[in-house]
Amino acid sequence: MSSQLLKETTVRDADSPRRRFSSQVTVTLLARLLTVAGGIGASIIVARRLGAEGLGALAVLNASVALAIQIGNAGLPSTNTYFIARDRRNLAAASVNSLLFALIIGSLLALGMIALAASRAKLFGDVPLPLVAVAAVSIPFQLVTLLGANIFLGMGSFARFNLLETLRQSFVLVNVVIALVVAGAGLFALVSLNTAASVLISLLVVLLMRSAVAGLKNARVRPDVDLFRRMAAYGVRFYVATLIPMMIIRADLLIVKYFRGTAEAGVYDVASQVAAALMLLPGVIGTVLFPRVVAARNTGGEMTCAVTRHTAFIMLLLCLVAVPIALLLPIFYGAEFTDASVLLLILLPGVYFISIESVMVQHFSGTGLPVTIPLFWVATLVVNLALNLALVPPFGARGAALASSVCYVLIFVLVALYFRRQTGNAISSALLMRGSEMRALLSVSKRSKLATSQEIQTRMKI
């Protein structure tokens, strides 16, 4: 009797980490789905009210702000997660350091972006300087939110992290409705509301960080220069590994706008948004997996293999479903966006492979991030820029989509081969689900259908 009880308890204990991981992924995914739905809904309203040029101008502003934040964050977001997940005693000092860094560096980035728009107006095309300035003001506040969110990840506080993500994207939709539908105003009012929302969310982040630090015993709430130096030195690897993917994803939009105009950039932004929505699941899985790998210090890659092959299977299904969705984009956005269907279809192969890579690479991010990974991204960036400069002038957004898709496949191949070399795991072990795993999925599906059928029958009897 006691041995049976011990066995059942052991099984439950072994399963509980899996259940926690699944529940964290599920909750985070639901939060992200709500944010993506809001973002796509907002883009449809902008497209219908302001046309392709208006959506393109907004996309250029958002991409410019995102690039500025990525360039200036020094790798601290991921470093915060890494250091706090390894040692919770770093929380108080890392929080203070992050807040000071965000306000100082963020303000400099904002001034730099405004100065660039004033001196090199062609880079922003027909986007007026006052509009660029209003968007730039949000940079330090968005940087506070970014660093704070990654601190919460390091703590394992997915509730706080998901709250911030949901609020941020909720404001995107609400602001569009208020500015364009209710007030009947234009792009300037919308960007102003977005900046105001960034300020409010950053204030909430500060309050949440203060609450988290207040729960610590004997915490010294003051800057720690030594910790900042160690984090900055370590963050260089994360910096390259996160900056370059952002440049590849965002820079092509700016290149399309530079060579082909704001309207075509707006069409490309629609396809990019849907592609980003498809990459939502692997992004969430990677977000949850990273601090777990750090805490577990698993170097064999077994955990990563198991998660990656499930991701590969689900992404295959999602990409197949995306094919008919691509054909519906002009119906939602309007005739101006007809080519968005073709652009999304070109992006799909790359989306599939970079989704797998984004989960697989968490093994290296969580075990110290060898310098080889950032070097892979540097090589991929060089190829991406060369392809964009060669393909965008003659082929426009289609050339940019092809360049992105090729580079997504390239980075997957590089990381997958390196993963095999470093862990000894075959690439197939991270791509192909095992028979037992497929049977488990089918079993879950059957139980779900049975439960639904029983519920329907019960309601009919009532």
C-alpha positions as CSV (number, residue, x, y, z in Angstrom):
1,M,0.0,0.0,0.0
2,S,2.7,2.5,1.0
3,S,4.9,1.6,-1.9
4,Q,2.0,2.1,-4.3
5,L,1.3,5.5,-2.7
6,L,5.0,6.4,-3.0
7,K,4.9,5.4,-6.6
8,E,1.8,7.5,-7.4
9,T,3.3,10.5,-5.5
10,T,6.6,10.2,-7.5
11,V,4.7,10.1,-10.8
12,R,2.7,13.2,-9.8
13,D,5.8,15.0,-8.8
14,A,7.5,14.1,-12.1
15,D,4.4,15.2,-14.0
16,S,4.0,18.5,-12.1
17,P,6.8,20.4,-13.8
18,R,5.4,19.4,-17.2
19,R,1.9,20.6,-16.1
20,R,3.4,23.8,-14.8
21,F,5.3,24.3,-18.1
22,S,2.2,23.6,-20.1
23,S,0.0,25.9,-18.0
24,Q,2.5,28.7,-18.3
25,V,2.7,28.3,-22.0
26,T,-1.1,28.1,-22.3
27,V,-1.8,31.2,-20.2
28,T,1.0,33.2,-21.9
29,L,-0.2,32.1,-25.3
30,L,-3.8,33.2,-24.5
31,A,-2.5,36.6,-23.4
32,R,-0.5,36.9,-26.6
33,L,-3.4,35.8,-28.8
34,L,-5.5,38.5,-27.3
35,T,-2.7,41.0,-28.0
36,V,-2.2,39.8,-31.6
37,A,-6.0,39.9,-32.2
38,G,-6.0,43.5,-31.0
39,G,-3.0,44.4,-33.1
40,I,-4.5,43.0,-36.3
41,G,-7.8,44.5,-35.5
42,A,-6.1,47.9,-35.0
43,S,-4.2,47.5,-38.3
44,I,-7.4,46.7,-40.2
45,I,-9.1,49.9,-38.9
46,V,-6.0,52.0,-39.7
47,A,-5.9,50.5,-43.2
48,R,-9.6,51.2,-43.8
49,R,-9.4,54.7,-42.4
50,L,-6.0,55.9,-43.5
51,G,-5.2,53.6,-46.5
52,A,-2.0,51.9,-47.3
53,E,0.1,55.1,-47.0
54,G,-1.3,55.8,-43.5
55,L,-0.7,52.2,-42.3
56,G,2.8,52.3,-43.9
57,A,3.7,55.6,-42.1
58,L,2.5,54.1,-38.8
59,A,4.5,50.9,-39.5
60,V,7.7,52.9,-40.3
61,L,7.3,54.8,-37.0
62,N,6.8,51.6,-35.0
63,A,9.7,49.9,-36.7
64,S,12.0,52.9,-36.1
65,V,11.1,53.0,-32.4
66,A,11.5,49.3,-32.0
67,L,14.9,49.3,-33.7
68,A,16.0,52.2,-31.5
69,I,15.0,50.3,-28.4
70,Q,16.7,47.2,-29.6
71,I,19.9,49.0,-30.5
72,G,20.1,50.8,-27.2
73,N,19.1,48.0,-24.7
74,A,22.6,46.5,-24.5
75,G,21.3,43.0,-24.1
76,L,20.0,43.8,-20.6
77,P,16.4,42.4,-21.1
78,S,17.7,38.8,-21.6
79,T,20.5,39.4,-19.1
80,N,18.0,40.4,-16.4
81,T,16.1,37.2,-16.9
82,Y,19.3,35.1,-16.8
83,F,20.9,36.7,-13.7
84,I,17.6,36.8,-11.7
85,A,16.7,33.2,-12.6
86,R,20.1,32.0,-11.4
87,D,20.1,34.1,-8.2
88,R,17.0,35.9,-6.9
89,R,19.3,38.1,-4.7
90,N,20.1,40.1,-7.8
91,L,16.5,41.3,-8.1
92,A,16.7,44.5,-6.2
93,A,19.9,45.9,-7.7
94,A,19.0,44.7,-11.2
95,S,15.6,46.5,-10.9
96,V,17.2,49.8,-9.9
97,N,20.0,49.5,-12.5
98,S,17.4,48.8,-15.2
99,L,15.2,51.7,-14.3
100,L,18.1,54.2,-14.4
101,F,19.5,52.7,-17.6
102,A,16.1,52.9,-19.3
103,L,15.5,56.5,-18.5
104,I,19.0,57.7,-19.3
105,I,19.8,55.7,-22.4
106,G,16.1,55.8,-23.6
107,S,16.2,59.6,-23.5
108,L,19.4,59.7,-25.5
109,L,17.9,57.4,-28.0
110,A,14.8,59.5,-28.4
111,L,16.9,62.7,-28.9
112,G,19.0,60.8,-31.4
113,M,16.0,59.6,-33.4
114,I,14.6,63.2,-33.5
115,A,18.0,64.6,-34.6
116,L,18.2,61.9,-37.3
117,A,14.8,62.7,-38.6
118,A,15.7,66.4,-38.7
119,S,19.0,66.0,-40.5
120,R,18.1,63.0,-42.7
121,A,14.5,63.5,-43.5
122,K,14.7,61.1,-46.5
123,L,15.1,58.2,-44.1
124,F,11.6,58.7,-42.9
125,G,10.2,59.8,-46.3
126,D,6.9,61.7,-46.0
127,V,6.5,61.1,-42.3
128,P,6.7,64.6,-40.8
129,L,9.2,65.5,-38.1
130,P,6.6,66.4,-35.4
131,L,5.1,62.9,-35.8
132,V,8.6,61.3,-35.5
133,A,9.2,63.4,-32.4
134,V,6.0,62.3,-30.7
135,A,6.8,58.6,-31.4
136,A,10.3,59.1,-30.2
137,V,9.2,60.4,-26.8
138,S,7.8,56.9,-26.0
139,I,11.3,55.2,-26.3
140,P,12.5,55.6,-22.6
141,F,9.1,54.5,-21.3
142,Q,8.9,51.5,-23.6
143,L,12.5,50.6,-22.5
144,V,11.4,50.6,-18.9
145,T,8.5,48.3,-19.8
146,L,10.8,45.9,-21.7
147,L,13.4,45.6,-19.0
148,G,10.8,45.3,-16.3
149,A,8.9,42.5,-18.2
150,N,12.1,40.5,-18.4
151,I,12.8,41.0,-14.7
152,F,9.4,39.4,-14.1
153,L,10.3,36.5,-16.4
154,G,13.4,35.9,-14.3
155,M,11.3,35.8,-11.2
156,G,9.0,33.3,-12.8
157,S,6.1,35.8,-12.5
158,F,4.3,35.1,-15.7
159,A,1.1,36.8,-14.3
160,R,2.9,40.2,-14.2
161,F,4.5,39.5,-17.6
162,N,1.2,38.6,-19.3
163,L,-0.5,41.6,-17.7
164,L,1.9,44.0,-19.3
165,E,1.7,42.4,-22.7
166,T,-2.1,42.4,-22.6
167,L,-2.3,46.0,-21.5
168,R,0.2,47.2,-24.0
169,Q,-1.7,45.7,-27.0
170,S,-5.1,46.5,-25.6
171,F,-4.1,50.2,-25.7
172,V,-3.1,49.8,-29.3
173,L,-6.7,48.8,-30.3
174,V,-8.4,51.2,-27.9
175,N,-6.3,54.1,-29.1
176,V,-7.1,53.4,-32.7
177,V,-10.8,53.3,-32.0
178,I,-10.7,56.5,-30.0
179,A,-8.5,58.4,-32.4
180,L,-9.8,57.3,-35.8
181,V,-13.3,56.0,-35.2
182,V,-14.7,58.1,-32.3
183,A,-12.8,61.3,-32.7
184,G,-12.4,61.0,-36.5
185,A,-8.8,62.4,-36.1
186,G,-5.7,61.3,-37.9
187,L,-2.3,59.7,-37.5
188,F,-0.9,62.4,-35.2
189,A,-3.7,61.9,-32.6
190,L,-3.2,58.1,-32.8
191,V,0.6,58.3,-32.2
192,S,0.1,60.8,-29.4
193,L,-2.3,58.4,-27.6
194,N,0.1,55.5,-28.1
195,T,2.9,57.5,-26.5
196,A,0.7,58.4,-23.6
197,A,-0.2,54.7,-23.1
198,S,3.5,53.9,-23.0
199,V,4.0,56.3,-20.2
200,L,1.1,54.9,-18.2
201,I,2.3,51.3,-18.6
202,S,5.8,52.1,-17.6
203,L,4.5,53.7,-14.4
204,L,2.7,50.4,-13.7
205,V,5.9,48.5,-14.3
206,V,7.7,50.6,-11.7
207,L,4.9,49.9,-9.2
208,L,5.1,46.2,-9.9
209,M,8.9,46.2,-9.6
210,R,8.6,48.1,-6.3
211,S,6.2,45.5,-5.0
212,A,8.4,42.6,-6.0
213,V,11.5,44.2,-4.3
214,A,9.5,45.0,-1.2
215,G,8.9,41.3,-0.7
216,L,12.6,40.6,-0.4
217,K,14.4,40.3,3.0
218,N,17.4,42.5,3.6
219,A,17.3,43.8,0.0
220,R,19.5,46.8,-0.8
221,V,17.4,49.0,-3.1
222,R,20.2,51.0,-4.7
223,P,22.3,50.9,-7.9
224,D,25.0,48.2,-8.0
225,V,27.8,49.3,-10.4
226,D,29.6,45.9,-10.1
227,L,26.5,43.9,-10.9
228,F,25.8,46.2,-13.9
229,R,29.3,45.7,-15.2
230,R,29.0,41.9,-15.0
231,M,25.5,42.0,-16.6
232,A,26.7,44.4,-19.3
233,A,29.7,42.2,-20.1
234,Y,27.5,39.1,-20.3
235,G,24.8,41.0,-22.1
236,V,27.0,41.6,-25.2
237,R,26.2,38.1,-26.4
238,F,22.5,38.4,-25.9
239,Y,22.7,41.9,-27.5
240,V,24.0,40.6,-30.8
241,A,21.7,37.5,-30.7
242,T,18.6,39.7,-30.2
243,L,19.5,42.9,-32.1
244,I,20.2,41.2,-35.4
245,P,16.9,39.2,-35.6
246,M,15.1,42.4,-34.9
247,M,17.1,44.2,-37.6
248,I,16.3,41.4,-40.1
249,I,12.6,41.5,-39.2
250,R,12.3,45.3,-39.1
251,A,15.0,46.6,-41.5
252,D,13.4,45.1,-44.5
253,L,10.2,47.2,-44.0
254,L,12.4,50.3,-43.8
255,I,14.2,49.2,-47.0
256,V,10.9,48.7,-48.8
257,K,9.7,52.1,-47.7
258,Y,13.0,53.7,-48.8
259,F,13.0,52.2,-52.3
260,R,9.3,51.7,-53.0
261,G,7.4,54.1,-50.9
262,T,5.1,54.2,-47.9
263,A,2.2,52.5,-49.5
264,E,4.1,49.4,-50.5
265,A,5.6,49.3,-47.0
266,G,2.1,49.3,-45.6
267,V,1.2,46.3,-47.7
268,Y,4.3,44.5,-46.6
269,D,3.5,45.3,-43.0
270,V,0.2,43.4,-43.2
271,A,2.0,40.3,-44.4
272,S,4.6,40.7,-41.7
273,Q,2.0,41.1,-39.0
274,V,0.3,37.8,-39.9
275,A,3.7,36.1,-40.1
276,A,4.5,37.5,-36.6
277,A,1.2,36.1,-35.4
278,L,2.1,32.7,-36.7
279,M,5.4,32.9,-34.8
280,L,3.5,33.7,-31.6
281,L,3.4,30.1,-30.3
282,P,7.2,29.4,-30.6
283,G,7.9,32.8,-29.2
284,V,5.8,32.1,-26.1
285,I,7.4,28.6,-25.7
286,G,10.8,30.1,-25.9
287,T,9.9,32.8,-23.4
288,V,8.8,30.1,-20.9
289,L,11.6,27.7,-21.7
290,F,14.5,30.1,-21.3
291,P,14.3,30.7,-17.5
292,R,13.6,27.0,-17.0
293,V,16.8,26.0,-18.8
294,V,18.7,28.5,-16.8
295,A,17.4,27.3,-13.5
296,A,17.8,23.6,-14.4
297,R,21.2,24.0,-16.0
298,N,20.4,21.2,-18.4
299,T,23.3,20.8,-20.9
300,G,22.2,17.6,-22.6
301,G,19.4,19.3,-24.6
302,E,16.8,16.6,-23.8
303,M,14.3,19.2,-22.5
304,T,14.8,21.4,-25.6
305,C,14.5,18.5,-28.0
306,A,11.1,17.5,-26.5
307,V,9.7,21.0,-26.6
308,T,11.1,21.7,-30.1
309,R,9.6,18.6,-31.8
310,H,6.2,19.5,-30.4
311,T,6.6,23.0,-31.7
312,A,7.7,21.7,-35.2
313,F,4.5,19.6,-35.4
314,I,2.2,22.4,-34.4
315,M,3.9,25.0,-36.6
316,L,3.4,22.7,-39.6
317,L,-0.3,22.6,-39.0
318,L,-0.4,26.4,-38.4
319,C,1.5,27.2,-41.6
320,L,-0.9,24.9,-43.6
321,V,-3.9,26.7,-42.1
322,A,-2.3,30.1,-43.0
323,V,-2.4,29.4,-46.7
324,P,-6.2,30.0,-47.1
325,I,-6.0,32.8,-44.6
326,A,-3.5,34.5,-46.8
327,L,-6.0,34.6,-49.6
328,L,-8.5,36.4,-47.3
329,L,-6.3,39.4,-46.4
330,P,-7.6,41.7,-49.2
331,I,-11.1,41.1,-48.1
332,F,-10.3,42.4,-44.6
333,Y,-7.9,45.2,-45.5
334,G,-9.1,46.3,-48.9
335,A,-8.1,46.1,-52.5
336,E,-5.0,48.1,-51.9
337,F,-3.6,45.1,-50.0
338,T,-4.1,42.4,-52.6
339,D,-0.4,41.7,-52.8
340,A,-0.2,40.9,-49.1
341,S,-1.5,37.4,-49.9
342,V,1.5,36.7,-52.1
343,L,3.9,38.2,-49.6
344,L,2.6,36.0,-46.8
345,L,2.9,32.9,-48.9
346,I,6.5,33.7,-49.7
347,L,7.2,34.2,-46.0
348,L,5.6,31.0,-44.8
349,P,8.6,28.6,-45.4
350,G,10.9,30.9,-43.5
351,V,8.3,31.4,-40.7
352,Y,8.2,27.6,-40.2
353,F,11.9,27.2,-39.8
354,I,12.7,30.3,-37.7
355,S,9.9,29.2,-35.4
356,I,11.7,26.0,-34.7
357,E,15.0,27.8,-34.4
358,S,13.6,30.2,-31.8
359,V,12.8,27.4,-29.5
360,M,15.9,25.3,-30.2
361,V,18.2,28.2,-29.5
362,Q,16.9,28.6,-26.0
363,H,19.2,25.7,-25.0
364,F,22.2,27.9,-25.7
365,S,20.6,31.0,-24.3
366,G,19.9,29.2,-21.0
367,T,23.3,27.5,-20.7
368,G,25.6,30.5,-21.3
369,L,25.0,31.5,-25.0
370,P,28.3,30.6,-26.7
371,V,29.7,33.4,-29.0
372,T,29.0,31.1,-32.0
373,I,25.3,31.9,-31.9
374,P,25.7,35.7,-32.3
375,L,28.3,35.1,-35.1
376,F,25.6,33.0,-36.9
377,W,23.3,36.0,-36.7
378,V,26.0,38.4,-37.9
379,A,26.5,36.2,-41.0
380,T,22.8,35.9,-41.6
381,L,22.4,39.7,-41.3
382,V,25.1,40.2,-44.0
383,V,23.3,37.8,-46.3
384,N,19.9,39.5,-45.5
385,L,21.1,43.0,-46.3
386,A,22.8,41.8,-49.5
387,L,19.6,40.1,-50.6
388,N,17.4,43.0,-49.7
389,L,19.6,45.5,-51.6
390,A,19.7,43.3,-54.6
391,L,16.0,42.2,-54.6
392,V,14.0,45.2,-53.3
393,P,14.7,47.8,-55.9
394,P,13.5,45.6,-58.8
395,F,11.0,43.4,-57.1
396,G,9.8,45.5,-54.2
397,A,8.1,43.9,-51.2
398,R,8.2,40.5,-52.8
399,G,12.0,40.7,-52.9
400,A,12.0,41.6,-49.2
401,A,9.8,38.7,-48.4
402,L,12.0,36.3,-50.3
403,A,15.1,37.7,-48.6
404,S,13.6,37.2,-45.2
405,S,12.4,33.7,-45.9
406,V,15.8,32.6,-47.2
407,C,17.6,34.0,-44.1
408,Y,15.1,32.5,-41.7
409,V,15.9,29.1,-43.2
410,L,19.6,29.9,-43.1
411,I,19.7,30.7,-39.4
412,F,17.7,27.5,-38.7
413,V,20.2,25.3,-40.5
414,L,23.2,26.9,-38.7
415,V,21.7,26.6,-35.2
416,A,20.4,23.1,-35.9
417,L,23.8,21.8,-37.0
418,Y,25.5,23.5,-34.0
419,F,22.9,22.0,-31.7
420,R,23.6,18.5,-33.0
421,R,27.4,19.0,-32.6
422,Q,27.2,20.4,-29.1
423,T,24.6,18.1,-27.6
424,G,25.0,14.9,-29.6
425,N,21.3,14.9,-30.4
426,A,20.2,14.1,-33.9
427,I,18.4,16.9,-35.7
428,S,15.5,14.5,-36.3
429,S,15.1,14.2,-32.5
430,A,14.2,17.9,-32.3
431,L,12.0,17.8,-35.4
432,L,10.0,14.5,-35.5
433,M,7.6,13.6,-32.8
434,R,7.8,10.1,-31.3
435,G,5.1,7.5,-31.7
436,S,4.3,7.7,-28.0
437,E,4.0,11.5,-28.2
438,M,1.6,11.3,-31.2
439,R,-0.5,8.7,-29.4
440,A,-0.6,11.0,-26.3
441,L,-1.8,13.9,-28.5
442,L,-4.5,11.7,-30.1
443,S,-5.5,10.5,-26.7
444,V,-5.9,14.0,-25.4
445,S,-7.9,14.9,-28.5
446,K,-10.2,11.9,-28.0
447,R,-10.8,12.7,-24.4
448,S,-11.6,16.3,-25.3
449,K,-14.1,15.2,-27.9
450,L,-15.7,12.7,-25.5
451,A,-16.0,15.3,-22.8
452,T,-17.6,17.7,-25.3
453,S,-20.0,15.0,-26.5
454,Q,-21.0,14.2,-22.9
455,E,-21.6,17.8,-22.1
456,I,-23.8,18.3,-25.2
457,Q,-25.8,15.2,-24.2
458,T,-26.2,16.4,-20.7
459,R,-27.5,19.8,-21.9
460,M,-29.9,18.1,-24.2
461,K,-31.4,16.1,-21.4
462,I,-31.7,19.2,-19.3
